[in-house]
């Protein structure tokens, strides 16, 4: 059935418009936001290991957008990147799975780290540091390189000849069809959606519970201590505690956003495995619309961390404001013009001063 015939269905038209207009919007917003986030977070990596994870997360999110979301948009323009040649077929498929998995599991690891900081504060300094952050990032990257490496030999171009037209298609080679088309969608769902969802959900509950308990304990301590003693405790711990609370709030926002944006896809995967809605053409188109919405929500998760950092991080907002002001303060050519004006003013001032000195000497 031709696309012009499918456009008679409202669901098909809507899902096409979402991809045509929504994809480039998310791509632009996500690229700018993640680049700014990386710049700001990378400068703070020495202050807390959390910023190391988040700076790498910003880079991985950019890769996810360009390997995945850009491809979705180009398909609507009639360009299928993975069908261009054999190398692109293997590389694009591998990077698509690899970048998505690494991005999600960086959120898992940084949530684990924050749980340790909140629940086991005495052990945190020995575990939550730059050394272990680099080890954790390297481990995640290595695991998912090995997990998805088979795409470099299990995928290749297949050519279909119809009349005089040869059409290339990137798909699994013979012997790997069952693995790639039947087994791997569930493996990917487990690593990208189901398992991270459960881990982050449980850890967030632990974090929130410990934060509430710590807040209640501080209130009791303040009531029992004298004013002078309380002041001493405040001056020693306020700065560190405030920084820890800001980071915790920021990470809760990131992890809960992941849960919200991934939940629809989890529900659809389970629903589609239990209920077959593809018996009719209209049912198939409706299912594609739902999958498109869920897919765009997943890409939204990779696009909006910058706004979450701004909303929950006072220090991040301040550094972003300083960055924006430094970019807007002096337009091109302004320093030279300002220097010229300053020189003229200095000459005029010197001439005026000389004239005053001469008049004083005449009076004497």
Order of alpha helices (4+ residues) and beta strands (2+ residues): alpha-alpha-alpha-alpha-alpha-alpha-alpha-alpha-alpha-beta-beta-alpha-alpha-alpha-alpha-alpha-alpha-alpha
